């Protein structure tokens, strides 16, 4: 799951976008549902039309995270997940490089090299 982790800031922004977008997914226009307070979804239990925050820029874009909240939209879980998978597939070399780098850093921390 690559949908953004729910913090109170993210919950507020998702609620704002839900209202602004009329509850419709930015990408497919399906009517989304807001997560119920205190309910966590995992694995296959997540409703496909669950409202999530999504970035307009994919995870490999140099613009991602450098701009303000206007680069986020409310999207259904299904579209958010699909876009994430497409991004990884389209950028397979970069994804492997980042994964290897993360693994090397984690190993170095374990052995006390960092």
VEXMITOR-951227 format. One record per residue: chain; residue in one letter; residue number from 1; x, y, z of N, C-alpha, C in turn. Coordinates in pm, whole numbers, plus 32768, in hexadecimal, padded with zeros to 4 digits. Example, Ala and Ser with C-alpha at 12.3 -4.5 7.8 and 13.67 -1.06 7.14 Angstrom:
A, A, 1, 8527, 7DC7, 830C, 84CE, 7E3E, 830C, 8528, 7EB6, 830C $
A, S, 2, 8505, 7F1F, 82C4, 8557, 7F96, 82CA, 850A, 8003, 8313 $
This chain:
A, X, 1, 8055, 7F8A, 8000, 8000, 8000, 8000, 8058, 807B, 8000 $
A, X, 2, 8045, 80CE, 7F9B, 8094, 8146, 7F93, 8040, 81C1, 7FB5 $
A, X, 3, 7FC3, 81AD, 7FD8, 7F6E, 821E, 7FFD, 7FAA, 8260, 8077 $
A, X, 4, 7FA2, 82E1, 8078, 7FE4, 832E, 80E0, 7FB0, 830D, 816C $
A, X, 5, 800C, 8303, 81CB, 7FEC, 82E4, 8256, 7F93, 8352, 828D $
A, X, 6, 7F2F, 832D, 82DE, 7ED1, 838F, 8314, 7F09, 83D3, 8390 $
A, X, 7, 7F2D, 8450, 8382, 7F4E, 84A3, 83F3, 7EDB, 8506, 83FF $
A, X, 8, 7ED4, 8551, 846B, 7E65, 85AF, 8478, 7E6A, 8619, 8409 $
A, X, 9, 7EE3, 8641, 83E0, 7EF1, 86A0, 8371, 7EBB, 8664, 82EF $
A, X, 10, 7EDE, 85E5, 82D7, 7EAF, 85A2, 825E, 7E18, 858B, 8262 $
A, X, 11, 7DE4, 8569, 82D8, 7D53, 8554, 82E4, 7D09, 85D5, 82C5 $
A, X, 12, 7D3E, 8644, 82F8, 7CFF, 86C6, 82DE, 7D04, 86E7, 8249 $
A, X, 13, 7D79, 86D2, 820B, 7D88, 86EF, 817D, 7D2E, 8694, 8129 $
A, X, 14, 7D25, 8614, 814C, 7CCF, 85B7, 8103, 7C3D, 85E3, 810E $
A, X, 15, 7C13, 8610, 8186, 7B8A, 863F, 8199, 7B6F, 86BC, 8145 $
A, X, 16, 7BD2, 8717, 813F, 7BC3, 8790, 80ED, 7BB4, 876B, 8059 $
A, X, 17, 7C09, 8711, 802A, 7C04, 86E8, 7F9E, 7B84, 869A, 7F80 $
A, X, 18, 7B58, 8648, 7FDF, 7ADB, 85FE, 7FCE, 7A69, 8661, 7FB4 $
A, X, 19, 7A64, 86C9, 8004, 79FC, 8730, 7FF6, 7A0B, 8779, 7F6F $
A, X, 20, 7A85, 87A4, 7F50, 7A9E, 87F0, 7ED4, 7A7F, 879D, 7E57 $
A, X, 21, 7A9A, 871B, 7E5C, 7A86, 86C4, 7DE8, 79FD, 8682, 7DE9 $
A, X, 22, 79A8, 86A7, 7E47, 7923, 866D, 7E4E, 7924, 85D8, 7E6C $
A, X, 23, 798F, 85A9, 7EB0, 7999, 851D, 7ED4, 79C5, 84C2, 7E63 $
A, X, 24, 79E8, 84FD, 7DF0, 7A0C, 84AD, 7D7B, 7AA4, 84A0, 7D6D $
A, X, 25, 7AD0, 8428, 7D49, 7B5D, 840E, 7D2F, 7B8E, 846A, 7CC0 $
A, X, 26, 7C02, 84A5, 7CD4, 7C3C, 84FF, 7C70, 7C4F, 84B9, 7BEA $
A, X, 27, 7C70, 8438, 7BEB, 7C94, 83F1, 7B71, 7C1E, 83AE, 7B2D $
A, X, 28, 7BCF, 835F, 7B75, 7B65, 8310, 7B34, 7AD8, 8344, 7B51 $
A, X, 29, 7ACD, 83A4, 7BAA, 7A4D, 83E5, 7BCD, 79EB, 838B, 7C18 $
A, X, 30, 7A1B, 831C, 7C51, 79C5, 82C7, 7CA3, 79A9, 8311, 7D26 $
A, X, 31, 7935, 82FA, 7D60, 7914, 8336, 7DE2, 7963, 82EE, 7E4E $
A, X, 32, 79B2, 8338, 7E98, 7A09, 82FF, 7EFF, 79C3, 82FF, 7F87 $
A, X, 33, 79F9, 82AF, 7FE1, 79CA, 82AD, 806B, 7A3D, 82D9, 80C4 $
A, X, 34, 7A1C, 831E, 8130, 7A80, 834E, 818F, 7A97, 82E0, 81F6 $
A, X, 35, 7B15, 82C7, 8219, 7B2F, 8262, 8280, 7AE8, 8283, 8302 $
A, X, 36, 7AB2, 821D, 8342, 7A6E, 8230, 83C2, 7AD6, 8247, 842F $
A, X, 37, 7ABB, 82A3, 848B, 7B1B, 82BD, 84F8, 7B3A, 823E, 8547 $
A, X, 38, 7BBA, 8227, 855E, 7BE4, 81B4, 85AD, 7BEB, 8131, 8560 $
A, X, 39, 7BC0, 812F, 84E2, 7BC3, 80B5, 8493, 7C40, 80B7, 843C $
A, X, 40, 7C8D, 804C, 8441, 7D01, 8040, 83EA, 7CE8, 7FD1, 8385 $
A, X, 41, 7D16, 7FE8, 830E, 7D03, 7F87, 82A3, 7D8B, 7F4E, 827E $
A, X, 42, 7D91, 7ECE, 8267, 7E0D, 7E91, 823E, 7DF6, 7E26, 81D6 $
A, X, 43, 7E59, 7E15, 8181, 7E53, 7DAB, 811D, 7DDA, 7DB5, 80C4 $
A, X, 44, 7D91, 7D46, 80B7, 7D1E, 7D40, 805E, 7C9F, 7D77, 809C $
A, X, 45, 7CA7, 7DA9, 8118, 7C2F, 7DDC, 815B, 7C12, 7E6D, 813B $
A, X, 46, 7C6C, 7EAF, 80F4, 7C5B, 7F3C, 80D5, 7BF6, 7F4C, 8063 $
A, X, 47, 7B89, 7F99, 8079, 7B29, 7FAF, 800D, 7B6B, 7FF6, 7F97 $
A, X, 48, 7B50, 7FCB, 7F1E, 7B8E, 8005, 7EA8, 7B6B, 8097, 7E95 $
A, X, 49, 7AF8, 80C1, 7ECC, 7ACF, 814D, 7EBE, 7AED, 81A0, 7F3A $
A, X, 50, 7B49, 8170, 7F8E, 7B72, 81BB, 8005, 7BBD, 8238, 7FDA $
A, X, 51, 7B9B, 82AA, 8013, 7BDC, 8329, 7FF3, 7C6B, 8329, 8029 $
A, X, 52, 7CCA, 834A, 7FD1, 7D57, 8355, 7FF8, 7D8F, 83D7, 7FC0 $
A, X, 53, 7E00, 8401, 7FF5, 7E49, 8471, 7FBA, 7EA7, 8438, 7F50 $
A, X, 54, 7EAC, 847A, 7EDF, 7F05, 844F, 7E74, 7F52, 84C8, 7E42 $
A, X, 55, 7FCD, 84B1, 7E18, 8020, 851B, 7DE0, 8008, 8523, 7D49 $
A, X, 56, 8004, 859B, 7D14, 7FFA, 85AA, 7C84, 807B, 857C, 7C41 $
A, X, 57, 80EA, 8589, 7C88, 816C, 8560, 7C53, 818C, 84D5, 7C88 $
A, X, 58, 81BD, 847C, 7C2F, 81DB, 83F5, 7C5F, 8254, 83F7, 7CBC $
A, X, 59, 826B, 8388, 7D00, 82D2, 8381, 7D6A, 835F, 8396, 7D37 $
A, X, 60, 8375, 8390, 7CB4, 83FA, 83A3, 7C7D, 840D, 842F, 7C43 $
A, X, 61, 83A6, 8480, 7C47, 83AF, 8507, 7C11, 8405, 8560, 7C6B $
A, X, 62, 845B, 85B0, 7C31, 84AB, 860C, 7C83, 8456, 8679, 7CC5 $
A, X, 63, 83DB, 868C, 7C95, 8383, 86F0, 7CD0, 833B, 86BE, 7D4C $
A, X, 64, 8334, 863B, 7D5D, 82E8, 8602, 7DCC, 831F, 8631, 7E52 $
A, X, 65, 82C9, 8668, 7EA4, 82ED, 8694, 7F2A, 832D, 871C, 7F30 $
A, X, 66, 834D, 8756, 7EBE, 838E, 87D8, 7EBE, 832B, 884B, 7EAF $
A, X, 67, 82B2, 8829, 7E8E, 824B, 888E, 7E7B, 81E6, 8884, 7EEC $
A, X, 68, 8187, 88DD, 7EED, 8128, 88E0, 7F5C, 80B6, 887C, 7F4D $
A, X, 69, 8057, 8886, 7FA5, 7FE6, 8828, 7FAA, 7F90, 882A, 7F2B $
A, X, 70, 7FA2, 888E, 7ED6, 7F50, 8894, 7E5D, 7F73, 8824, 7DFB $
A, X, 71, 7FE0, 87DA, 7E14, 8008, 876C, 7DBD, 7FCF, 86E7, 7DED $
A, X, 72, 7F70, 86ED, 7E4C, 7F2D, 8674, 7E7D, 7E9A, 8678, 7E56 $
A, X, 73, 7E61, 8603, 7E3E, 7DD3, 85F6, 7E1E, 7D9A, 8584, 7E70 $
A, X, 74, 7D16, 857E, 7E78, 7CD4, 850D, 7EB8, 7CB6, 84A8, 7E4A $
A, X, 75, 7CE2, 842B, 7E62, 7CCF, 83C0, 7E00, 7C9E, 8344, 7E48 $
A, X, 76, 7C57, 82F0, 7E00, 7C2D, 8270, 7E3B, 7CA8, 8217, 7E4D $
A, X, 77, 7C9F, 81BB, 7EAA, 7D0D, 815F, 7EC7, 7D39, 8115, 7E49 $
A, X, 78, 7CDA, 80EB, 7DF7, 7CFA, 809D, 7D80, 7D50, 80EE, 7D1E $
A, X, 79, 7D2B, 816B, 7D05, 7D7A, 81BE, 7CA9, 7E02, 81DF, 7CE5 $
A, X, 80, 7E07, 81FC, 7D66, 7E84, 821C, 7DA8, 7EE5, 81A5, 7D9C $
A, X, 81, 7EB4, 812F, 7DB7, 7F06, 80B6, 7DB0, 7F32, 809B, 7D1F $
A, X, 82, 7ED5, 80A8, 7CC1, 7EF5, 8090, 7C33, 7F62, 80F0, 7C03 $
A, X, 83, 7F56, 8170, 7C25, 7FB9, 81D3, 7BFB, 8041, 81B6, 7C39 $
A, X, 84, 8041, 818A, 7CB6, 80BF, 8168, 7CF8, 8103, 80F3, 7CB1 $
A, X, 85, 80B6, 808C, 7C91, 80EE, 8016, 7C4D, 8121, 803B, 7BC2 $
A, X, 86, 80D5, 808E, 7B7A, 80FF, 80B9, 7AF4, 8181, 8108, 7AFB $
A, X, 87, 818D, 815B, 7B61, 8204, 81AD, 7B74, 827E, 8155, 7B8C $
A, X, 88, 826F, 80F1, 7BE1, 82DE, 8097, 7BFF, 8306, 8049, 7B81 $
A, X, 89, 82A3, 8019, 7B36, 82C0, 7FCD, 7ABD, 8306, 8024, 7A54 $
A, X, 90, 82D8, 80A1, 7A47, 8313, 80FC, 79E4, 839F, 8128, 7A0C $
A, X, 91, 83BD, 8123, 7A8C, 843E, 8150, 7AC0, 8485, 80DF, 7B0A $
A, X, 92, 8482, 8068, 7AD0, 84B5, 7FF1, 7B13, 8547, 7FFF, 7B3D $
A, X, 93, 859B, 8038, 7AE9, 8629, 8047, 7B0A, 863B, 80A2, 7B83 $
A, X, 94, 85F6, 8113, 7B82, 8600, 8171, 7BF3, 85C9, 8133, 7C72 $
A, X, 95, 855C, 80E8, 7C66, 8521, 80A5, 7CDB, 8585, 8041, 7D17 $
A, X, 96, 85C6, 7FF2, 7CC4, 862A, 7F93, 7CF5, 869F, 7FDC, 7D37 $
A, X, 97, 86CD, 8049, 7CFA, 873C, 8094, 7D32, 871A, 80C9, 7DBD $
A, X, 98, 86A2, 8101, 7DCA, 8678, 8136, 7E4D, 8666, 80C7, 7EB3 $
A, X, 99, 8630, 8056, 7E89, 861E, 7FE5, 7EE5, 86A4, 7FB1, 7F15 $
A, X, 100, 8704, 7FA4, 7EBA, 8789, 7F74, 7EDF, 87CE, 7FD7, 7F3D $
A, X, 101, 87C0, 8057, 7F1F, 87FE, 80BD, 7F73, 87C5, 80B6, 8001 $
A, X, 102, 8740, 80A8, 800B, 86FF, 809D, 808F, 872F, 8023, 80DA $
A, X, 103, 873F, 7FB3, 8093, 876F, 7F38, 80D3, 87FE, 7F47, 8104 $
A, X, 104, 8851, 7F88, 80B5, 88DD, 7F9C, 80DC, 88E8, 7FF6, 8157 $
A, X, 105, 8896, 805E, 815D, 8897, 80B8, 81D0, 8868, 806D, 824D $
A, X, 106, 87FD, 801E, 823E, 87C9, 7FD2, 82B0, 8832, 7F70, 82E5 $
A, X, 107, 8878, 7F2A, 828B, 88E1, 7ECD, 82B5, 8952, 7F17, 82FB $
A, X, 108, 8979, 7F8A, 82C7, 89E6, 7FD8, 8304, 89BF, 8004, 8391 $
A, X, 109, 8941, 8027, 83A4, 8913, 8050, 842A, 8916, 7FD9, 8489 $
A, X, 110, 88F3, 7F63, 8458, 88F2, 7EEC, 84AB, 897D, 7EC8, 84DF $
A, X, 111, 89DE, 7EDB, 8489, 8A67, 7EB6, 84B2, 8AB1, 7F2B, 84F2 $
A, X, 112, 8A6D, 7F9C, 8502, 8AA8, 800E, 8547, 8B04, 8063, 84F1 $
A, X, 113, 8AFC, 8053, 846E, 8B51, 80A1, 8416, 8B1D, 812F, 8402 $
A, X, 114, 8AA0, 8144, 8424, 8A65, 81CA, 8416, 8A34, 81F8, 849E $
